Amino acid sequence: MSVLRDPVPATAAPAAPVGARRLPLTPTVTVYLALVVLLLAGSLLVGMQGGVLLDQGGVQNILTRSTVLGLVAIGQTMVIVTGSLDLSVAYVVGLCSLVTAETMAGQDGMMVPGVLLALAVAAFVGLVNGLVITVLRANAFIATLGVALILRGYLEDRYTGPAGSVPRVFQHLGFSRIGPVPLSAVIMLVIAALAWWYLTRTRGGYHMYAVGGDIDVARLSGVRTRRTIVTAHVLCAVAAGLAGVFLASRLGSGAPYVGTDAGYDLESIAAVVLGGTLLAGGRGGVIGTIGGVLILATLDTVFDDLSVDPFFKDVVRGVVLIVAVALYARRRMSRRTT
């Protein structure tokens, strides 16, 4: 007779065989199940209108929509995991698109300097965010909002519209495909894989989770909490800078409000939360975030195919976000009580 660790009442059902164990319904699994349901429902609704959602063009549209939001959300995941937040990313996207386009000025030989300078500017903004939070001990919401307002003032004072231009060859980044898959989506997934590796396989990533879980315990355990938070904000800003570089290649020039018009600050937070990352920090990851990004991109594609009113789009997305957060919170409470 096998020995059980915990006594089982005589009336209890027999334990399921090891091979029959169900897949744990984690937030990551939940978000991808929701994505599958959304794709099926969206295909049905679009099909009723005489269209096709998941043909080659539809899939490419979803993946292209996912690129910019995915890049920003990957960086946002890293700061939220540490228990922080970044509301300046939308302005970083617009600023870096301008730096890229104005530095290149349509010259092939300036492509590399343009990209490097844009990423350096983004890293500097992230460094400022991190230092304001850690050295001045400002709340992350207020600190990054303040930096966002500074960037907004700079953009509004200096620019009235698009500026600069990128070489024609650089625009291949925004429009080329590897088979049926957009090149930009492949790059975004590679960056997501690198972020996943950093968070789950390196000491710096472990420290981010530790700081987000309990910053005081992390500090007492020897974690350099200030450096960890600053690193997270620098990486977040660099990811937003990459999004700005991509948009410059897509638009052919820099656009000061391309990030704010699309609402990438709040959209990225929504994608991270949909993916199961706790806003309080310490739990979550990039894999779930990509699922949240795909859900938002699919919703946008379905709404466009159905010609849905923009107001109704925001209502549905808000409802989806609230329901997701409520379900995650309820599951955590049920686990604590069992």
Salt bridges, closest charged atoms under 4 A:
GLU156 OE2 - ARG152 NE 3.08
ASP216 OD1 - ARG219 NH1 2.97
GLU267 OE1 - ARG317 NH2 2.18
ASP300 OD1 - ARG317 NH1 3.00
ASP304 OD2 - ARG65 NH2 2.15
ASP304 OD1 - LYS313 NZ 2.68
